[in-house]
Amino acid sequence: MGVQRSDVEFASSGTTIRAWWYRPDTEPGTPDPPVIVMAHGLGAVRGMRLDAFAERFAQAGYACLVFDYRHFGDSDGQPRQLLSVRRQLADYDAAISYVRSLPGVDAARVIVWGSSFSGGHALVVAARHPDLAAAISQCPFTSGPASTLVLDRRGAAKVVARGIADLASMVARREPVLVELAGTGHDAALMTAPDVVPGYLTLVPEGSAFRNEVAARIGLAIPFHSPARSMKKIRIPTLVCACDADTVAPVGPTVRAAQSNPMITLERYPYGHFDIYVGDAFERVVGDQIAFLTATVPVGV
């Protein structure tokens, strides 16, 4: 099926959010397609392979909205590189409201999709919105404590110090104090596992608006954020794609929470956190996601 992509924008709390709008080419008289709302993970932007997923979904007959959070990528928002869980969840809510206002789509069948940090967001949004048709969460961040424990200790101490300095900077209305997103060894970075730099940074396309840094205050919030708690509240069909070799979002809390809720379908893969964006791992995972969508939110009805 052919695919059309256009640039669109919408408002979230008065800030302009920019997105790609994917529409499948359909024959006249075909029922309006369901819509998938998609955003990326920790500090990432939509160009880091979300287009690959959206193209596959659109080829399968689904409309897709792929957006950058405020403060990141092509979206507005000052200061830049400010990562707020509350604001990002609000951006998902605004995106859902936006697609429901569009003509030519099935507003009653909206799916939320997330990966890594936004995989956790997708689970929280799914729990908050029982009116959604379905949710997909891949390699999700589900436990702040578990993800914190895998960090290099010296690097984590540096993140905490910079986080405190960033809070002081916020109070003084100065520019944020930054930390790296992807680092190595004892770096002051939010992710420092050996596969992070080669896995995460190679997803960045040439000319992207991506920056490998973020306001350090999020490093103080991550240990207390655990989307696994929301998973028991989910009442819509949800697919969780978990990577057993995940060095960034340990799989244990995800598996335990998923297995406790019959609304959640758990698929496990022998991959690392960044493997599923490319190559054979991508093909396998996106194929399973399309199979889940076809079974739970079919097109053409």
N, C-alpha and C positions, 0 to 999 in steps of 0.2 A: 504494500500500500504506500502511495506517495505521501509526503509530509511537507507541510508549509510551516515556516518559522518566521515570526515577526517580533519586533521589540515593543514592549508595552510597559506601562508604569501605573502604579497605584499608590495610595497614601496609607501609611501606618502611623497613627498618632501624630499626624501632620507632617511626617517626613516622607519624601518621595522614594519609593522602592522601585527598582528597575528589574525587569524580568524578560525572559524569552517565553513566547507563547507558541506552542506547537499544536497544529491542527492536522489530523489525518485527512487525506483526500478521500471523500466518500461520494457515492452515487446519489443523485437527487432522490429524495424520499427515504433515505436511510435514517433511522432513528438517531437523535443527538447522542454524541459520545459521552461516556463518563469522563471525569477530569481528575488528573493526578497533580497534587501540589507538592513541589520538591524544593528542598534547600540543602546546603552542604554542611559539613562538619566543622570542627574546631578551627576557626579563623580562616577557613577555606572559602573560595569563591566558585560561582557556578561553572566557570570554564574548566575546572579541574575534574573533567570527565562526567559531569552530570549531563552534558549534552549527549554523550554516548548512550546513557540509560534512557533519556527522554526520546531520542530518535527511535530506539527499539520499541518503546511503549507506544509511540505515535504510529509506527508501522503496524502495530498490532491493533490499532483502532482507537486508542485513547488520546484525548487532548491532555496536554501537560503545561503547567505553569512552573517555570524554573527561575527562582528569584535569588538575588543577593540580599542578605540582611542589611538593615540600616547600619551605618558606620563602616561597611565593608564593600569592596568591589566597586561596582558601578552605581550603587545606591547612595543616596545622600545621608547626611547625619554627621554631626560634629560632637565630640572630637572623633577623628578617624581611629579605627582599630579598637574601638570600645566594645567589648564582648559582655553583654548582659543577658543572662538566661531569661529573665522576665521580659525584656524587650524582644528577644528572638522568638519567644513563644507568642507574644503579641503580634509579631510580624506574620507568623503562621496563621493566626486568627484573621488578620487583615487580608491575607492572600486567599483564604477560604471564602471570606465574604466577597472578595473581588470576583473570583471565578463564578460564584453563584449569581452574580449580576450580569454575566455575559450572555449574549444571545447565541443560540445554536449549540448549546451544551446541555447535558442532563444535570441540572443543578441539584437534583435529589441524590445524585450518585457521585460524591466527591471522595477521593482517596488521598490520604496523606502518606508521604514517603520521606524517609530520612536515612542518613548514613553517618556512622561514627557518633560525634556529639549530637548531630541532628537526628540520628537514630533514636537517641534518648528523647529528644524533643517530640518525635513522631509518636512515641509511646505515651508521653504525657498528654499530647493533643488528643490522641485516640481515647484516652480515659476521660478527658474533659468533654468530648464531643460524641456522645452516643448516636448522634444523627449522621455521622459520617458513614460511608458505605464500607470502608475497609482501611487498613493501614499496613504499610510495609516498613520494616526497620532492619537495616543491615549493619553488621559489625557494631552493634549499638554500645554506646557508653551508658551503662546502667548503674554503676556504683562508684561514687566519688572516693570512698575509702579504698576500694580495690585498685582503682587507677592511680591513686596517690602512692600506694605502697610499692608500685613497680617503678617509681621514679628513683633516679640516683639521689642519694640522701644529701650529698653536698650541693647538688644542683637544686634540689627542692628547698634547701635552706636559703639559697640565693633568691629563689622565686618568692619565698615568704618575705624576705627583707625588702625586695623591690615592691611587693604587694602593699606592704605597710607604707612605704614611701609614696606609692601611687595614691593611696587613700589620703595621705597628707597633702599631696599635690591637688587632689580633687577638692578638698576642703579649702585650700588656698586659691582655687580657681586657676591653677596653672595647667600646662600641658601634661598629659599622662606620662608616667614612668612606664617604660615598655620592657617586656621580656620576649624572648624568641618563642615561636610555636614549636619548631623542629630544631633540635640540637643534638649534641653528642656528649658523652662522658659527664663531666661536672658542669656543663653549661647551665646558665639560668634560663631554662626552657621548659615548656609545659609537656613536651614529649621528648624523651632521650633514649629510648630503646634502640638497639643497633640497626633495626630495619626502618627507622623513622625517616632519616634524611634521604636515603635512596628511594624509599617508598612514597613519601609524602611530597617531597620537592620535585620529583620527576613528573608528577601529575600537573605541574604548573605549565600552561602553554606559553609560547613565546608572545610577548606583548601583553601579558595578563596584568590586571590591576592588583594582583596578589602581592601582599607584603608579609614576610616571615617574622611578624612581630604583633604583639597585642598588648593592650593596657594590662599591667601586672595585677590589678586588683582581682581579676578572675581567678588567679592562682589561690587566693584565699577562700573563694566561694566553691571551687570544684570539690574539695573534700566533703562538703556538706550537701552536695546535690546528688541524689540517687533516684533516677527514673524507675528503677526496679520497683519502688514502692507504688508507683502508679499502675504497674502491669496487672496487679490483682483486681483493679477496678475496670479494666477494659471489657466492654460488652459488644464489640464489633469484631468481625473476622480480621485477624491480624497475622501477618507472616513475619517471623523473626529469623533472619539469616545470620547465624553465629559462626565465627571463625575460631576453631579450636586452638590455633597457634597464635592467637591475638596477644601481642605484647603491650598494647596500649589500653584496651578495654577488656580486662580479664573475663573469660567466658563464663566462669562459675556462677556469678550472681545472675547473669542473663538466663542461663539454662534453668536454674532453680526457679526463678520467677515465671519463666515461660511454661514450665511443666506443671505449674500449679493452677493454670488458667485454661480451661477447655476451649476458650475462644481463640487461643493463640496456637498457630501451627509453627513448630520449631524445625528448622532445617540447619544441620550442622555440616561444616566444611573443613577440610584439613589445610586451611590456608591461614596466612598471616593477615593482619589488619588491613594492609594496603594492597594485597594481592587481587582482591575482587574487582578492582577498577579496570583491569587490563587482562588481555590474553585469554587463555582457556578458562581461568577462574571466573573472569567476567562473563564469558559465554555461558558457563554453567549456572551462575547465580541469576543472571538476567533471564535466562530461560525458565528457571524455577519461579521467578517473580511473575513472568507473563502467564505461566500455567496457573498460578494462584489467582491472578486477576481474572483469567478466563473462567475459572470455576466459580468465583465468588461475585464478580461484577462484570458479567459478560457484555460485550458490545453487540449492537444490532438488535436490542430488545427494548 
